[in-house]
Amino acid sequence: MLMDPKGNAPNSKGNVVNRYYQASDIVTAPNAPDIPFAPNFTGNTPGANYTYDASVVDPAGINYQFFNTLGQFTTVINGIDAETNGHSTGSRNAWSGRLTQGTPAFAALLAASIAGELPMSFITNGGYDYTGGYVAPTRVGDPNSLQALIQPNRINPNNEDSALYHTEETMARINKARQARVAAKQEIQNLPRLSNALSLLYTSRLGMADLKKINQFLPDDLGNGLARQASIALAAFAAWLTQCANLSTGGFDTHGNNTNGQSNRQAILLQGVLDLFSRAQAMGIREKLVVMVGSDFGRSFKINDGNGKDHWSVTSTMLISEQLPGNRVVGASTDAGLAEKISFTSFKPDAAGATLKHGHVHKWLRKWAGIEDAEAVKLFPLKAEGSIDLG
């Protein structure tokens, strides 16, 4: 309900979508006046007999801070038909544009298509990160773990003065032999996919020495949670080691106590995205970021007996970037949570239009990123009919 707020009046199905704020409490921020959003909640669980209390409705909380800071660069996409309410399928569809098993995430396809030679072209912290073998996912929760890769010949990789396993001359011969072995394997490999994997292995090994560059950009305080994930990813971006990264946080499956649960987790999410852009700005690379925020599916437009909300196949997502138009909402849902048909040119509800799906968003993403004709990408066609231009 953060980006697609409805108020607390019973909807056309007779269900109350939320209990804590009224339609008149829906907020917009001065820097993003065209994006309405829900206010924050500062009270306790609003049960079935809850009476509206304006004192626990906070219009100036983290939701406001987020949209007032980044709303001018944000496209909110509402009314997306996720086509499922299952976790695995929903996550795959949200991040690849396809329901079919075995489909690589968009980030993996992008990294493989334009940056496969980088030693850490795709960093992941969880979420849907299936790569199909087209690129190697890199999991770096602790940057100290990189030191063993940066200094593989040092007994204590975190100490520049520690002893070596081999002399520098011996290590050079070992590396030369490793590369020669990969090159020989590649020459006799006839399967394109395996040949490509060997090629990526060869070029990424050539770049292993560049890993030490990340140390130049890591801050003294990495932070925790999303801030930590962002710090490491941004350092890798700045060092030209990485093209794409998955940042991940959980706790949104609120079958019970939905209002407090979602409020708390959304605050963590929004603060994490704010930290990401703040740190990127300090590093001088904010304008290069393109960030997509989403989840596997939405929550029901009905509160269950445990004051929670169950799975719902209509959802929202956000695109945040200085490279894209901002302060806008694409698509809509009905008061009962159904996806509205929209015009793909005006982005507004249109009975003669089409239902927006993840496949439409990913079709645009592939085209905008310039990878729609990449060999790996063409193996995973998107079934969504029609095209939408979000650029």
C-alpha positions in Angstrom: 0.0 0.0 0.0 3.0 2.3 0.1 2.9 3.4 -3.5 -0.7 2.5 -4.3 -2.6 4.0 -1.3 -6.4 3.5 -1.0 -7.5 4.8 2.4 -9.6 3.0 5.0 -13.1 3.1 3.6 -14.7 -0.3 2.6 -14.0 -1.0 -1.1 -16.4 -2.2 -3.8 -16.1 -5.8 -2.4 -16.9 -4.6 1.1 -13.4 -5.1 2.4 -11.3 -2.7 4.4 -7.8 -2.4 2.8 -6.1 -0.7 5.8 -7.3 0.5 9.2 -4.9 3.3 10.1 -5.1 6.1 7.6 -7.9 7.8 5.7 -7.9 8.8 2.0 -7.4 12.4 3.2 -4.2 11.3 4.9 -2.6 10.2 1.6 0.6 12.2 1.1 2.6 13.8 -1.7 6.0 15.4 -1.3 7.0 18.9 -2.6 9.7 17.4 -4.8 7.4 14.7 -6.2 3.9 16.2 -6.3 2.6 13.6 -8.8 3.4 10.5 -6.7 0.8 9.8 -3.9 2.0 7.5 -1.1 0.8 6.2 2.3 1.8 8.0 5.5 3.8 6.2 8.2 2.1 4.4 11.1 3.5 4.9 14.6 0.9 3.1 16.7 0.3 -0.5 17.8 -1.5 -3.2 15.8 -4.8 -1.9 14.5 -7.2 -4.8 15.2 -10.7 -5.4 14.0 -12.2 -2.9 16.5 -9.6 -0.2 15.8 -10.8 3.3 15.8 -9.1 5.8 13.5 -6.5 7.8 15.5 -4.8 10.8 13.6 -2.1 11.0 16.3 -0.4 7.8 15.0 -0.6 8.8 11.3 2.8 10.4 10.5 2.8 12.3 7.1 6.5 13.3 7.6 8.1 10.0 8.3 10.5 7.9 6.3 8.0 7.5 3.4 7.9 11.3 3.0 11.7 11.6 3.4 12.2 9.0 0.7 9.9 10.5 -1.9 10.9 14.1 -1.2 14.5 13.1 -1.7 14.3 10.6 -4.6 10.8 11.1 -6.0 11.9 13.4 -8.7 13.9 10.5 -10.1 11.3 7.9 -9.5 8.8 6.1 -11.7 6.1 4.2 -9.7 4.5 1.4 -11.6 1.2 0.2 -10.1 -1.3 -2.4 -11.2 1.2 -5.0 -12.4 -0.4 -8.4 -12.9 2.2 -10.8 -11.4 0.3 -13.8 -12.8 1.0 -15.8 -9.7 1.0 -15.5 -5.9 3.7 -18.1 -5.3 7.0 -17.0 -3.9 9.4 -18.8 -6.3 7.4 -18.1 -9.4 6.6 -14.6 -8.4 10.3 -13.7 -7.7 11.4 -15.2 -11.0 8.7 -13.3 -12.9 9.5 -10.0 -11.1 13.2 -10.1 -11.9 13.3 -11.9 -15.2 10.0 -11.1 -16.8 9.2 -14.7 -17.3 7.3 -17.4 -15.3 9.3 -20.2 -16.8 11.9 -22.0 -14.7 15.5 -21.7 -15.8 15.2 -18.0 -16.9 18.2 -15.9 -15.8 17.6 -12.7 -13.9 17.7 -9.5 -15.9 20.8 -8.4 -13.9 22.6 -11.6 -14.8 21.7 -11.2 -18.5 22.8 -7.6 -18.5 26.1 -8.4 -16.8 26.8 -11.3 -19.2 25.9 -9.3 -22.3 28.0 -6.2 -21.6 30.4 -6.9 -18.8 31.1 -10.6 -18.7 34.8 -10.0 -18.7 34.7 -8.2 -15.3 35.9 -10.2 -12.3 32.8 -9.5 -10.3 30.3 -8.5 -13.1 27.3 -9.6 -11.1 27.3 -9.2 -7.3 24.3 -10.7 -5.5 23.1 -10.5 -1.9 20.2 -12.9 -2.4 16.8 -12.6 -4.0 16.3 -14.0 -7.5 19.8 -14.3 -8.9 19.7 -17.3 -11.2 22.3 -16.8 -13.9 21.9 -19.9 -16.2 25.7 -20.1 -16.3 26.0 -17.1 -18.5 27.9 -15.2 -15.8 29.2 -16.1 -12.4 27.3 -14.6 -9.4 29.6 -13.1 -6.8 28.5 -13.1 -3.1 30.5 -10.7 -1.0 28.9 -10.1 2.3 32.3 -9.4 3.9 34.8 -7.5 1.8 37.6 -9.1 3.9 36.7 -12.4 2.1 38.0 -10.7 -1.1 41.5 -10.4 0.3 42.1 -14.1 -0.3 41.3 -13.6 -3.9 43.3 -10.4 -4.1 46.3 -12.0 -2.4 46.1 -15.7 -3.1 49.8 -16.2 -2.6 50.0 -14.6 0.8 49.6 -16.8 4.0 47.7 -14.0 5.7 45.9 -12.2 2.9 44.9 -9.4 5.3 48.5 -8.6 6.1 50.6 -7.1 3.2 53.8 -8.0 5.2 52.9 -11.7 5.7 55.0 -14.5 4.1 54.3 -16.0 0.7 53.4 -19.5 -0.2 55.5 -19.4 -3.4 58.0 -17.0 -4.8 56.7 -14.4 -7.2 58.4 -16.2 -10.0 56.8 -19.5 -9.2 53.4 -17.8 -8.8 53.8 -16.2 -12.2 54.5 -19.7 -13.7 51.4 -21.2 -12.0 49.2 -18.4 -13.3 50.6 -18.8 -16.8 50.0 -22.6 -16.7 46.4 -22.1 -15.5 45.6 -19.7 -18.3 47.2 -22.0 -20.9 45.1 -24.9 -19.6 41.9 -22.9 -20.0 42.9 -21.7 -23.5 43.6 -25.3 -24.5 40.2 -26.5 -23.2 38.5 -23.6 -25.1 40.1 -24.6 -28.4 38.6 -28.1 -28.3 35.2 -27.1 -26.8 32.4 -27.1 -29.5 29.4 -26.3 -27.3 28.9 -22.5 -27.5 27.7 -22.2 -23.9 30.7 -24.0 -22.4 33.0 -22.2 -24.8 31.6 -18.9 -23.6 32.0 -19.9 -20.0 35.6 -20.8 -20.5 36.1 -17.4 -22.3 34.6 -15.6 -19.3 36.8 -17.6 -16.9 39.9 -16.7 -18.9 39.2 -13.0 -19.1 38.0 -12.7 -15.5 41.2 -14.3 -14.3 43.2 -11.7 -16.2 41.3 -9.1 -14.1 41.8 -10.7 -10.7 44.7 -8.4 -10.0 42.3 -5.5 -10.4 40.3 -6.7 -7.4 42.6 -4.8 -5.0 41.2 -1.5 -6.5 38.0 -2.1 -4.5 40.0 -1.2 -1.3 40.3 2.4 -2.6 36.5 2.9 -2.5 35.4 1.0 0.5 34.3 3.4 3.3 35.6 3.0 6.9 32.0 2.5 8.0 30.3 -0.1 5.8 27.1 0.1 7.8 24.8 -2.9 8.2 22.0 -4.5 6.2 21.2 -2.8 2.9 23.7 0.0 3.7 26.5 -2.6 3.9 25.4 -4.3 0.7 25.2 -0.9 -1.0 28.7 0.1 0.2 30.3 -3.0 -1.2 28.4 -2.8 -4.5 29.2 0.9 -5.0 32.9 0.3 -4.3 33.0 -2.4 -6.9 31.2 -0.2 -9.4 33.6 2.7 -8.8 36.6 0.3 -9.2 35.1 -0.9 -12.6 34.8 -4.5 -11.2 31.0 -4.8 -11.4 28.1 -4.0 -13.7 25.1 -5.2 -11.7 24.1 -6.0 -8.1 21.2 -7.5 -6.3 20.5 -5.9 -2.9 18.0 -7.8 -0.8 16.0 -7.5 2.4 13.1 -9.6 3.7 10.4 -9.8 6.2 7.5 -8.7 4.0 5.4 -11.9 4.1 3.1 -10.5 6.7 0.3 -13.0 7.0 -0.1 -11.6 10.6 0.2 -8.1 12.0 0.5 -6.6 8.5 0.4 -2.9 9.4 3.3 -2.9 11.9 5.2 -5.6 9.9 5.0 -3.8 6.6 5.7 -0.4 8.2 8.8 -1.6 9.9 10.2 -3.5 6.9 9.3 -0.7 4.4 11.2 1.8 6.6 14.3 -0.5 6.5 13.9 -0.8 2.7 13.4 2.9 2.0 16.3 3.9 4.3 18.5 1.4 2.5 17.7 2.9 -0.8 18.3 6.4 0.6 21.7 5.2 1.9 22.5 3.7 -1.5 21.9 7.0 -3.3 23.6 9.1 -0.6 26.7 7.0 -0.7 26.7 7.1 -4.5 26.4 10.9 -4.5 29.4 11.1 -2.1 31.4 9.0 -4.5 30.3 11.0 -7.6 28.5 8.2 -9.3 24.8 8.8 -8.4 23.9 9.8 -11.9 25.1 6.4 -13.2 22.7 4.4 -11.0 19.6 2.7 -12.3 17.7 1.0 -9.5 14.7 -1.2 -9.6 12.7 -1.9 -6.4 10.1 -4.7 -6.2 9.0 -8.0 -4.7 7.6 -11.3 -5.7 3.9 -10.1 -5.5 1.6 -7.9 -3.6 -0.6 -8.3 -0.4 -4.3 -8.9 -0.5 -6.8 -6.1 -0.4 -8.5 -7.7 2.6 -7.3 -8.0 6.2 -7.4 -11.6 7.5 -8.3 -12.8 11.0 -4.8 -12.4 12.2 -4.6 -8.7 11.2 -2.4 -9.8 8.4 -2.6 -9.9 4.6 -2.2 -12.8 2.3 -0.6 -13.2 -1.1 -2.0 -11.2 -4.0 -1.1 -11.4 -7.6 -1.2 -7.6 -8.3 1.8 -5.6 -7.3 3.9 -2.4 -7.8 7.5 -1.6 -8.5 9.7 1.4 -8.7 12.4 2.6 -11.1 14.8 5.2 -9.7 17.5 6.9 -11.8 18.6 10.4 -12.9 18.7 8.9 -16.4 14.9 8.4 -16.5 11.9 10.6 -16.2 10.7 10.9 -12.6 7.8 12.2 -10.4 5.3 10.0 -12.3 3.0 7.0 -11.8 2.5 4.4 -14.5 -0.6 2.1 -14.2 -3.2 1.7 -11.6 -5.2 -0.8 -9.6 -8.9 -0.7 -8.7 -10.1 -0.2 -5.1 -10.5 -4.0 -4.9 -6.9 -4.5 -6.0 -7.4 -5.6 -9.5 -5.0 -4.5 -12.3 -6.5 -1.7 -14.4 -6.1 -1.9 -18.1 -4.0 1.1 -19.2 -2.9 2.9 -22.3 0.8 2.1 -23.0 1.3 5.7 -24.3 -0.5 7.8 -21.7 0.1 5.3 -18.8 -3.4 6.0 -17.6 -6.4 3.7 -17.1 -8.0 2.8 -20.5 -10.7 0.2 -21.0 -9.4 -0.3 -24.5 -5.8 -0.7 -23.3 -3.9 -3.7 -21.9 -3.0 -5.2 -18.6 0.6 -4.4 -17.5 2.8 -7.4 -16.7 6.3 -7.9 -15.6 7.2 -9.0 -19.1 6.3 -5.5 -20.4 8.7 -3.9 -18.0 11.5 -6.3 -18.8 10.9 -5.9 -22.5 11.5 -2.2 -22.1 14.5 -2.8 -19.7 16.2 -5.1 -22.3 15.7 -2.5 -25.1 16.7 0.5 -23.0 19.9 -1.3 -21.8 20.7 -2.3 -25.4 20.8 -6.0 -24.8 17.6 -7.2 -26.5 19.6 -8.6 -29.4 22.3 -10.3 -27.3 22.6 -14.0 -28.0 21.9 -15.0 -24.4 18.9 -12.7 -24.2 17.3 -14.0 -27.4 17.2 -17.5 -25.9 14.6 -16.2 -23.3 11.9 -14.3 -25.3 9.3 -12.4 -23.3 5.6 -13.3 -24.0 4.0 -10.0 -23.0 2.1 -8.6 -26.0 2.7 -5.0 -26.9 5.4 -2.6 -25.7 5.6 0.2 -23.2 8.3 2.9 -23.4 9.3 4.0 -19.9 12.3 6.0 -21.0 
